[in-house]
Every structure is written in structure tokens, then in C-alpha cells.
Amino acid sequence: MSVYILGTGLSHDGSTCILKDGEVIVAIEKERLTRLKHDGGNDYLTVKYCLDAAGIAVDDLALIVQAANFEIDISPAKYSGKRYFDEDIQVPVVTISHHMAHAWSAAAMSPFDTCNIMVIDGAGSPYHQCKDLEGAYIPGEALINGMCCEKDSFYHFDGQKLMALHKDFSEMRLYDNKNALKLPTNYHSIGGLYSAASRYCFGNMDDAGKLMGLAPYGKQVYDKPLFKLEQGRVEVLYENLNAVFTSPAKNYEAFKANFSHYAAIARWVQKETEKAICYLFSERAIEYPHQNMAYAGGVALNAVANRKLLNGPGIKNLYMQPASGDNGLALGCAYYGWYAILGNKKVPLSGTSFFGKAYPALQIKEAIDFYQNQHAVKLNYKQTGEYIKEAAALLASGKVIAWFQKGAEFGPRALGHRSILADPRLPGVQLHINQNIKFREDFRPFAPAVLKEDAPVYFEHGDESPYMILIDHIKPQWREQLSGVVHTDGTCRVQTVTPDWNPEFYGLLTAFKALTGIGVLLNTSFNKKGMPIVETPFEAINMLFDGALDALIIEDFIISK
């Protein structure tokens, strides 16, 4: 009889997943269902989605494991809105602490039999709620009497058990008004400073990824260190930032009017963040050497810093968990149940992150009919077995298309199941998509999706990078020709594509190459500014008619205006 475990994350970026015999069969982020970016808290919708997709009921579960951020006593009453489980549930429910969930997600999803694990984020669980302190070295224990939360943790995974080796904490100063730049949670936190700089430049902490894109436009105006890097610890040097962070952008107009200032800030914060991350990895590698390293926590999404780690000493094999932010907590929770509670050994995984449910042809046709009836429009559509060939021809003729195939990606990057695609050679394509399709800032770059075997042709390192969380430098001879996917500093956040776990997208790239000689497509997430990636066929059709997309391919349906 199969064993089902449900993992659920109740922090921001909430999510739920189900394992069947140690493998993820479905997972969904809450924002995809509520259509609210970074939504979290109660998990009614995500649990229902996963149970329905798996075709099971609550009673079929062997175990439920959950995690949040600042709560360890997680009951339905603690969350606004309804949770799927009531107080009388018969299935065992276990709660684990924040960094432990991150670490389990990285250990379990990695290709390694054994590894060390680094977790770096804004803030994890308070010290007194952590369940992984035994045997770990904890510096600065005098701080623990106050409200202190995890800021970076280091673990070893032996193939079945996870052990904390080194955990660092920082006090919380949520209402400290003495500093111009207020970190959202931990007072000394790499992720916290990065988020605070995002709020300074863009008006909110949720746009931290934009800071990485803005940094290459900045000049080196500021060069003082932002972190004290000593004795294996990272602390924020507030005395070096207070005199600079004095004019936060009040709106987008203010941001554009003082673009050079915010770009210089972004450059400064990015460079100092890279130094701090590399310092922690280097220190832990000296203390606890191991050839395999897995990495999770929101900071692991920094693709530029990840390249620095790969190029630096002390790391032979590095795995970055693609859903390394709090959306990955659900994965870690479920695998904690599989390994730590049920006592199973490591299960080989395919590496895929396509954990959403697929939508069959009947539902796609229903969405088309519903849209036509609701909006009183006539859609041009057809269903054809030649959809890959025809989509490649559209792209080769200069069209920008949306590409919707099978279950959605789990994590923040569109990897060829919910993507907007274009020919990267098109003049002005980056500006066109930003302005007329995604309705977002002009400086935002786009990623190249490339046939894995062709990556060394176009990029200096040519590494395998299936999850789009690692930059590479484009070779000089390709920079002008592929300008739609090249950032201002010559870097690209590359996605390599293989036929084994992304056959339709691989087929599209191959067909496009046959027509153009180029094995690269511009790939960006199928969403607009401030909107989660589309989940359903109806949402996809709605976006086709809400901007300048030329066509939408949903499975083998081709829909156009």
C-alpha cells in the first residue's frame, strides 16, 4: 500500500505538497490559487488542491508535517481564514521549525546521497522554538535571552538523518527607530538587509529579485563594507549605511527621477551581499569540509552570488534548491516526515519541479467557451498535433507567444510550462515585452532558455542550469545577436533544457533551431507585474487578451486574437 505524506508551509509564500512513497506527486503555491503575490497563512486552498490532484482524502494520509515562521504551536485557530484540517483530525500532525524545513527541502531534493546544507534567509524560527539545536555550535549565546531568530544555519545530511552543525541567531528589533534602514525582522541578516534595500528602492520587500536586476546599471558610488565578517559570523554595519539610505523611493516616478542613486544602492548591496555569502560558505567549508553542498533559504535565489560560489574555492558540487524561499517549506516538511519520522532512506528523484496538476483538453475547451461567453468575443483557435512545429514557426516569424504545458512549475521561475517566449534576436523585444505584455519596469532583463548541449556554444561556462538560478556570461560574438536575453553587464540567467524532464519545451527549442539556426529562446514567466504566474487555462486566455501577446499555446491548442 502506498504511503502518502502531506507537507504544508504556513509562512509567507505558503504552499502544500504531497509525497507518494517518497516522491512529490503534486505541489502548489498559495499565490497561484488566490492570485495574491506571496500569499501565505492558512492553507485550505492548497491542501484541497493537492488532495484533489492526488485523488485521495485526508484519511489516506499517513502523516501531516507543517512549518511556519514565528509559531511552533500551529493550530487552526491561530490563522485568519479557514484551514483544511480541524482540531479532531485523526492523522498525526507534526510541526517543525523554519530552517529545519528549508534544510530538509535542500537535502531531499538534491542529487546527493550525502551532503552539507547551508540555509540563509531573512529570519527563521525564534531560538526557543528551534528543534535542531542539539549538538550544534551556536555563537553569541548571550543574545539568546532576548527575542532571537535564525539567520543562517549549517547542517549535515548522511542520507537519512539531518544534523545541525552550526546555527547563528540575531536579535529582533522590529520597532527600532534609530536606524534609517530598518530590517524587517532580524537585526543582523543578509536576507533582511537585501529585503530592506528592496523596500528602499521599490517601496516593498517583496521585490528583492528586482534589486539583482537593477545592480548592473549602478556605478560604484559607495564602497564601504555593509557587513562585518569576523569569526564566522555576519553582522550588518549600520554606521556605514545610515548616511546613505536617506531618500527612499515614494513611487515609481520618484524611482525613475533618481534612477542613478537607486541603481548605485543596488550595486552596493548586491556586491556586499555576494561577499557575505561567499564568506559564510568559505568559513563553513573550512570547518566542515564536504564535496557536496546543498543550499536553501530565500538568499539562495540570488543567481549572481551563486555564480560567485561556483567560481570560488571550497565547493566542488553545489545544488541550489529551486524553490528555496518559503514556498519550499512544504517540501522540507514532507521529507522530514519521510526520513526523520518514518525512517526511510534517500529516494532517487528525477530533478523535475513540475508539480502542478495538468488540465485536460475538455477543461481547456470549457475555458475557451467560458471566455467567449463572458466577454462576447470570438476566439481563433484550433487543436493540432503539429502545435510544436507551428509554435516554432510563430516564434521564428517574430511573434511573442505564451506557452502553457502540463503541470505548472513549483517555485518562482517559469521553466517552460508557464512561459512567455520570443526570438531573442528581435530588435527591441525586451522593451516590448516589459512595456506591452508584462507592464513592468524597463530595466528588467529576461532569461535565455537553451538546449543543454548548446549551452557551451553561447555561454562562457556552459554549465547545466535547469532551474534558472545561476548566471553565465554570454560569449562576445553572440552578445549583439541575442540582445533580448543579455543584461547590461553581459550576463544571462540561463536555463538549460533537456528532453528527459521537459520534452515539449525541448522539442520547441529544437524546432526553432531548425528554422533559425539558434537554439535559444527568450523565456520569462507567464504573468504581469504584481501578478502570480498563471495556473489555469482561463487565466492564460485572459492574459492573452489583456496585452500584446500574439498567440497562446495551451497543450495542443493554438489560440490567437
Summary of the structure (lengths in Angstrom):
residues: 561
radius of gyration: 23.0
end to end distance: 49.1
largest distance: 68.5
contacts: 2041
relative contact order: 0.12
helix: 37%
strand: 22%
